[in-house]
């Protein structure tokens, strides 16, 4: 899934320094290799790599061969090819869009709307939801939905799961399960803690499962056609996640292909779409409707805050006077906070960056740590800093750009008329018409999953 091109790698080892699991091996000055037994596909190596082949100094034949090897389409605007790269789903998506027997739907993640425009020269402070919707329709997608809707759905399921475990039904502390790199890390490095992972699928996978079942109920015409679901994500590990055999059902896989933010920009350029002249359009409803709680999933601490907005009102039985939980915000790698949840004093840990979670897990196993809930995002500032986001080539700008993306996310939340997942009208309609209730029989069948031990028994 993630590769290092031996022809281009200079052996600078910047990728090895940022790798959270030590999966990149090799000597200084020599091409590096990836140890796939411990790689979690976070893609931070792809994000930081600065060794490249320039289209202006490399032969067209060589550039074309490398594009084919990476399953990339030749973009209208030539772009450099970096040594560390991920296999693309661009060809897969283009083939699906060209097939008349397929019904193509697409979703895009919270962090896309604050970063895609950077690939077209705009500031990280520019939010471009409507323009992204328009571009996706120009690419040929019939239905354009929003992963934020499924983030709201995740809040409902994970919020009720937390309350259920606090009542003694299930292992504590509860670990968030939205980040596929984090989930894979637990499976291969700490399999004894798998029971602590939330059984909730990630928003990407919940969205796919709902598109392929509930959408057929809304539009009977879809029942006779095959729905192909593409997800646009800031994250390379989402490509691994969508191919996990345990994610799917009688309708097939939840999600069929994943494009990163950079790959979507590449497709828009390849199609010759003038990004700057696009008029804003609305996503399709009801699966394009979302609250501010769904929007803040794109930043570290966002999942926790979104869940608290719902869990606190369910426990308290009345609307919150203040819905912003500033205690869980920030860019520090580890934050520990205590939140009053009814009669319960909830101890929460928020982690950004996998290296920061290791001492916490070791203490937990040794009986030296006790808390109720932990959110973990593998990337340094959450999804907004994912490996599939526009590359930041000047290192001194990285922190500033992350802060601007985070500010955009919180500003977008404040501008939305609905800011709590359980108040999203489309979520209420989904439970009333289809799912029944959170953690119900159909919710469990479609929206929850199980995990796999990825380490041999003798090493556990």
N, C-alpha and C positions, 0 to 999 in steps of 0.2 A: 504493500500500500504506500509506504514511504521509502524512497530510494535516494542514494547518493551517486551521482554520475562520476565515475572514476576519471573520465576525460576532463572534467571541469573542476573537480575538487582540488584545492590547493593545500589541504591539510592544515588549515589555520586553527582548527579545533574550536572555533567559536560555538559550533553546534554541540560539541561535547560538553562545553561549559554550561550550556543552558538546559541540556537534557536532564529531566528530573529523575530518571531511573538509571542513568549510566549506561544507556543502550548503545551509545556511539563509541566505537573502538577504533584505535589506529594510532600510529606514531605521528608526531609533529612533522609537517612537511610532506606527508604521504596521504594518498586517498583514504578516506574513512569508510568503515562498514557499519551496518546496523545489526545489533544482536536482537533478532526478532522474538526471542524467548522473553525478553523483559521490556521491549518497546511497547508503549501504550498508545501510539499513533496520535499524540497530542499535536504534533506538527510544529513545535516551537523551533526545531532545527530548520524547517522549511522557511519559517518566518524570518529567522535571523541570518540565513545564508547570504553572503555577498559575493561569492565567486560565480561568474556568469559567462555565457557566450553572447556576444553582441550581434544582432542581426546586421550591423554595419561592417563588421570585420570578419564574420564567419560566412562560409559559402552557403548559398541558398539550398544546395543539396543536403549539406550537413544539418542545417536548421530544420528542413523538412523531415529528415530522418528522425531527429530528436523529437519533433512534434508528434510524429506517428508513434514513437516509442512511449511517449507520455499520454497518448490518446487525446491529444489536444487538437483543436481545429486551428487552421492557419488564420490568425486575426488580420483584419483589414489594416490595423496599425501594428507594425512589427514590434515585438517586445523581446527583451533579453530572456534567456533561459538560464535559470540558476542551477547550481550543482545539486543542492538538496531539493527534491520535488516529490509530489504525490501523484499517483496515477489518477488521471482525470476521468470523469463520467461524461465529458462533453459530447463525445461521439455517440454514447449510449442515448443521451437525451435527444440529440439531433435525429437519430434513427427513430426514436419513439414518436417525435413530433411529425415525422414524415409518413407514419403509418396510418392509413384511414380507418383501420379496425380498432385503433386505440383511442380512448377518451383521456386526454391529458389534463391532469390537475397539478398545481404547484402551490407550495407554501413557502414563506420566507420568515426567517428567525428574527427575534427582537434586535439583535446586534447588527443585522444587515442594513437596516434603514438608517443607521447612523454612520455607516462606514463606506457603503458602495460608492457614494458620490466622490469620495477621495480619489478613486481611480479615474475620475473625470475632472480632476483638478479643483474640486470644491473643498471647503473647510469641514473638519469633523463636527462642526456645530450645525451643519445643515442637515435637516431631517427630510427625507425624500420618499415617504411612504407612497404617495399618489403616483410619483414618477416611476417608482419601481413596478407598481401594478401595471402602468401603461407599457413599460418595456417588456414585461413578461407576456402581456397579450400580443405585442408586436412579434415576439418570438414564436407565437403559435399556441400558447397554452389556452385551453378552453375555459377552465375554471382557475381563478387566482384566489387562493385562500390565505390565511394568516396563521403562522405558528403561535402567535400571541393568544389566539383563541384557545389552542391546546395548552398553552401555559396556564391560562385560567382554569382549564379542566384539571391540570396537574395539581394546582393549588387545592381544588376541592378534594381530590382523592388523597393527596399526601397530607393535607390538613386533618382530614378525618382519620387517616391512618395513625398520625401522631397522637391524636386524642385517644384512639383505641389502645395504643401501646402504653400510654400514660395510665390507663385503667388496668394494666396488667396483662393485656392480650398481645404478646409479641415482644421481641428483644429490644432492649434499650441499651445505649442510646440509639436513636434512629439516625441513619445516614441518608442524606439526599442521594438521588440516583439519576439526576438529569445529565450529568457529565459522563460520557461513555469512556473517556480515558481514565477517570477516577474509578469507575465500576470495574474496568479491566485490571486496574492496579490492585484492587482488593482481591479479585479472583486469583491473580497470580502471585501476589506477595503476602496477602493476609487472608487466605481462604477461611480461616477459623472465625472471621468476622463477617462472612457473607450474610448471615441471618440478620445482621444489623442494617443492611441496605434496605431502603424502601423498595417494596415490590412494584411501585409505580413505574411504568414505562416513561421514557423521556417525552417532553412535549412533541418532538419530531415524530416519534412512533405512535403516540396517542392520536396525533392529527391524522396520520395515515390510516390507522384502524377505523377512525370515525368517518373519514372520507369514503372508505371502501364499504361501509355498512350503512351508516345513517344517510349519506348522500343518495344512495339507491332508494331509500324510503322517501326522500324528498322529491326525487325526480325519477319516476318509473322508467323513463327512457334509458336511464343508465344501467338498468338491471341486465339488459341484453348486450351490453358492451363492456369491454374490459377497461377498467380504470387504471391508468399508469400514473403513479404519484412521484413527482420530483420534489425534493426539498432543497432550499438554498440556505446554507449554513455557514457560520464563521469558522467552523471546526472541521478538521480533516478526519478526526476519529468518528464523526457521524457516518462516514462511508463504511467503516468497519461495523458500526452499530446496525446499520440497515440490513447488513448481510447476516446478522446473527440468526441461526436457525430457529431459536426459541421466540423470535419476534415475528408474528404473523398469525394467520388463521386459515380457515377454509377458503377465504378469499385470496390467499396468496400472501406475499410479503406486505407488511404495513407500508413500507416505502421502497420504491424500486430504484431510485437513483438519487445521488446527493451531489450538488454543485457547491463549491465554496464561493465566498464573495468575489474572490479574484476571477474564478471561472465564469461567474455570471457576467462580470464586466467584459471578459474575453468574448463571450457569446454575443453580447450586445454589439461589440465592435466588429465581430466577424459578420454579423447580419447587416452591418452598415446603418444601424439605428442611431439617429442624432439625439443623444441623451439630453442635450441642452434645450432642444425644442419640444420635448415631450410635454403635453398637457397632463395634469394630474387626473387620475381616475380612481374610483372606489373599488375595493376588493369585492368579490362575490359574497353574498350573504346567505344564510346566517353564519357561516363558518369563517367569516372575515371580521367578525365583531369582537372587540377585546377591551379589557379594562387596563388601567394603569398598573395593576398588579402583574398582569402578563407582560407589560412593556419592560418592567424593571428586572426581568429574568436575565437581561443581557449584561448585568454588572454584578460583581462579587457582592454577596449579601442580599441580592435582589430576591432570590428564591425564599430566603428566610423571612424577609419583610413581607413578601406577598402572602406567605402561609400564615404569618402572625395576624395580618389584617383580617383574615377569615376566621382563624381559630379563636382569636380574642373575642370576636362578636358572637361566635357560636357558644363559647363558654360563658360569656358575660350576659348574653341574652338581650343586649341593647347595642345601638350604634356606638362606635368609638368616637370620643370627642376629638382625638388626634390620631390620624391614620399613618403618619410618617414615623417610622421607628429609626430615628437617627443613630441610635446606639449600634445598629448592625452595619452602618455604612462606613466607607473608608477603603483605603488601598493597602493597609497593612496585611502582611501575609497571614497573620493569625489574630483574630479578635475574639475575646471571651466576654460575653454579656449575660446579665441576669434580667429576665423579663417576668413581670407579674402576669400570670394567666389564671384569672379567677383565684382560687385558693392555692394554686400551685406556683411556686417560684421556679421558673423555667431557666435552666442553665444551658446556654447555647454557645457553640464554638463555630466560627466561620473561618474557613481556610481558603486562601488563593495561592496556588502553586503547590504541586505535589510534594516537593521536598519538605514543605512546612508541616505536612500531616504525619510524617513518619514518627517523630517523637511522641505525638499524641496517641497514635495507635499502639506504640510500644508501652506507653504508660497505662493505657487501657487494658492491655493484655496482662500487664504485671499487677493490676489492681490498684494502681496509683492515681487513676483518674476516674472521675464520676461526673457525668452530665447527661442531658436529655436528648439533645438534637445537635447534629453537626452537618453543616453545608460545606461541601468541598467542590471547588472548581480547579481543574488541573492547570489552567493557564494563569499567568501572574496577576491579571486584573479581572478575571472572569471571562465570559464569552467575547466581550468587546476586544480582547487581546488574543483571540484565537489564531491558530496557525494558518487558517484560510483567509484571514483578513488582509486588506491591502498592506503590502510590505512597507515597513518603516526603515529606510536605509541609513538615515542619519541617527545614530544611537542617542545623541543628546536630545533629540526631539521626542523620544519614545514616551517618557513620563508625561510630558505636556499633552501629547495626542491622546493618551489613555484618559487623562483627566477631562479633556474636552469631550471625548466620546461619552464618558460617564455623566458629565453635566447635561449633555443632550438627552440622555435617557431619562434623567430625573425631571428635566424641563418638560419632556413629552408627557410623562406621567401626570404632572401638575396641570397640563392643558386638557386632559381628557375628562369628559363629563362623568364617567364611571371609573372608579379607582380601586374597587374591590372585586375580586373574582366572582364571589357569590352573588354580586349585584349585576353581573353581565346578563342582559336579557336573553341572549342567545344560549348561554349556559343553562339558565333556568328552563328554557324551552327544550333543550337537549335532554335534561333529566326528566321533564314532565312528559315528553313525547316518546322517549326512547330508552334511556338508561335506567330510569326509576329513581335510584338514590345512590349517593357515593358509597363505595365498597359493596354495592349490591351484586347480585349474581352476574348480570350482564357486564357491569363495570369490571368485575374481576376477570371475566373471560376476554374482554377486549383491551383493557387498559393496564393490566398488571402482568408481571412476568416472573421468571425465576433466573437464577444465575448458575455459572459453571465453575467448578474448581479447575484452575489452569496450572496447577503445580502438582508434581507427582506426590503420592501419599508419603513416601519416605522423607520428603523434605518439609511436610506440613508440621 
